[in-house]
Amino acid sequence: MSTTDWTILEKLLLAQAVYKFGEDNWFQIARNLKHHAMLERQPEFFNQKNCSLQYYLLVEDLEAERRQAKTGSVPAPDMPSVVKLARQLYMQRIDELKQAIKEDEAQFMLLVSEIDDIRSGLWDERLARLLQEQASVTAQVKVEQVTSTPTTDRKRGKDEQRQKSWQKNIGLLWREIANHKNGAMFMNPIKEATAPLYYDILIKTTLEFERDIVLMLTNSLMYNKEGTEVYQMAQEMLEDATEQITIFKMADTNHASATAQTRKASIVAKETRKSTVE
């Protein structure tokens, strides 16, 4: 299995976990990666065997690069392989983020160019066609709404009720995270004058909520020097918030499973009563 099966971010977090827990504690290393908020793979991918294999492949590649280095060069300061590996991957991750920023900037400039074309009238025919297509889609939606059945109406009502319940629970989770001892440092309310549309954005899923919390705290880690008080506070709060969100997701999953089982039992009971009457 090649190390290319892992992303640079996954390799970096693996090296950091090895540095934190040691090369003989693969249970904790695998557990750390399985529940890491920045990783999106299935937890089964980060089993102990896979983690240890990938780490030693990375170390082997690192040693091969060192042996191929030119002779006569000034020897680098002696340090553990895991530290060398983490530093190398850290630089690769920085290059990767820089490339992503360049691509985002290119996409932004493309949007600016398209806006200029629209203002100059180059898109008039295209916009007219898009508006016509949108009108057709809107008309189709209205027809579907008129022909909706009581069953679909009930389903829509249940979905809305479920979403309201989720919003209430996620609000409680937000307050719990914000009440962290370091919360005042990172969770000051956003001023509407600074971001006029901020409060019009609705978070609709747990994944979106988790993404925003992790992004806020990882930004603090990125822009503050490691070892400083602010860095340590952000790191501590990130770990606590990640744990709270993980517990919330597990509880939400268990609730959904229990609801499905209850619904299934209700259907079976109805079928049983029906067959008995017949």
Residue pairs with C-beta under 8 A, 6 or more apart in sequence:
1 50
1 53
1 54
1 57
2 57
3 11
3 54
3 57
3 58
3 61
5 54
6 14
6 54
8 89
8 92
8 93
8 96
9 38
9 39
9 93
9 96
10 33
10 39
10 41
11 54
11 58
11 89
12 86
12 89
12 90
12 92
12 93
13 33
13 36
13 38
13 39
14 29
14 33
14 51
14 54
14 55
14 58
15 55
15 58
15 82
15 85
15 86
15 89
16 86
17 28
17 29
17 32
17 33
17 51
18 29
18 55
18 82
19 82
19 83
19 86
20 32
21 28
21 29
21 32
23 55
23 82
26 48
26 51
26 52
27 48
29 48
29 51
29 52
30 46
30 47
30 48
30 50
30 51
33 39
33 46
33 51
34 43
34 46
35 43
35 242
35 246
36 242
37 210
37 214
37 238
37 242
37 245
38 214
38 218
39 46
58 85
58 89
59 81
59 82
59 85
62 81
62 84
62 85
62 88
63 81
114 123
117 123
118 127
163 204
166 206
166 252
169 248
169 252
170 203
170 206
170 209
170 248
173 209
173 244
173 245
173 248
174 209
176 244
177 183
177 187
177 213
177 240
177 241
177 244
177 245
178 187
180 237
180 240
180 241
182 233
182 234
182 236
182 237
183 237
185 230
185 233
185 234
186 216
186 217
186 220
186 233
186 234
186 237
187 216
190 198
190 199
192 198
192 199
203 209
203 212
206 245
206 248
206 249
206 252
209 245
210 245
210 249
213 241
213 245
214 238
214 241
214 242
217 234
217 237
217 238
217 241
218 238
220 230
220 231
220 234
221 231
221 234
221 235
221 238
224 230
224 231
224 234
225 231
